[in-house]
Amino acid sequence: MVSYRVRHYTEYDYQEHASVCYNRLCLTPLNISEQECIASDITITPTPEELNVRKDFFGNELAFFSIEQEHKKLRVNANSVVVVKNRVNADRAFRSTISWKDVNKKLYEEVQNVHDVIQYTLPSFYVPVSETIKNFSNDCFCEDDSLWNACNALMNKIHATIEFKPGFTTVNTPVESVIKLKKGVCQDFAHLMIACFRNYGLPARYVSGYLETVPPPGKEKLVGADASHAWVSVYFPDVGWVEFDPTNNLMPAYKHITVAYGRDYLDVAPIKGIVYSSGKQILTVKVDVERMS
C-alpha cells in the first residue's frame, strides 16, 4: 500500500465581475477495492450560498455549489489523503484466456447487472462510432486473439503512434482528428482507446484521477507540477474491470489515484458550470501528488 496527499488548486480570474455562478465539482477520490480515501476536503472562495454533495449515476462523489454575489475570482482548493492498494484484476486478466470475440456473449450469459456494463459499449459525447476509428485499430483485434492480447496490442499502438503534446488539442478535439494529427494529451489517448473498443462492441470506460510523477535525476519536484490524468478501464467477463494507461504504455499500479469513472471526459470533468460575466477569464490549475509512505 502507498499513501498520498493530493492537492488540486483551481482559480478563475475574471476580467469583469461575475454576478453569479453555478458549478459541479468531481474532485473527491473514490473509495473502491483498489484504494481508500482517508480524508477529503474542498474549500471554495467566495463562500457558496449553497453547497450540496451527492453520488452520481456512476458512483462518483460530486459537489454542486452556487455563488450569488459579485466576485472577480473563484478559488477551489481540494485536499485529499488516499491509500492506494494492489490492483489484483491486472494479474487475473494476464491469466485470462477469453477471446475478445466472446466478450459480449459472456456478458449476457454470466454477468449480473449486465446493463451496468453494456452502457460502456455505446457511443457517447466524445466517443463516436466511426470507420476511421475502427480501421485504426483493426490490426489489434486479430481473429483468434485473447482480450488480453488485444488490449495490450492497442495500448502499444496508441502509445507508439500518438505523440504526447500538451496544448496541441482541446477537450473538444474529435478522436478522428487525434488519429490524423498523431498528437494529443492523456484524455485524447484515453478517448481513442475507448473508442476503438466500443467500435468493436466491447465495454470500456474513462477513468479520471491523478498520477504521481517523478522529476528527472538531480532535479527537485516542483510544486504544482503534477496534473490530472486519464486512463482506460476494460471489462473482462471472467475478471472484472481492468485498467490500461495508453499515455504511458503501462497498467496502472500504485502511482495511479482514481477520482471517477464515466463514459468519457464529459461525465467526470473536475470542474464545470455556468458563470454570468463578461470579458475574458484566466484559468490557473495546480496539482500536487505527494507520497506520504
PyMOL commands that set and color helices and strands:
alter all, ss='L'
color gray80, all
select helices_A, chain A and resi 88-95+100-110+114-121+131-140+147-161+175-181+186-198+265-268
alter helices_A, ss='H'
color red, helices_A
select strands_A, chain A and resi 2-18+20-25+35-45+50-55+61-67+71-84+163-164+183-184+204-211+228-236+240-244+256-262+271-276+281-291
alter strands_A, ss='S'
color yellow, strands_A
deselect
rebuild
show_as cartoon
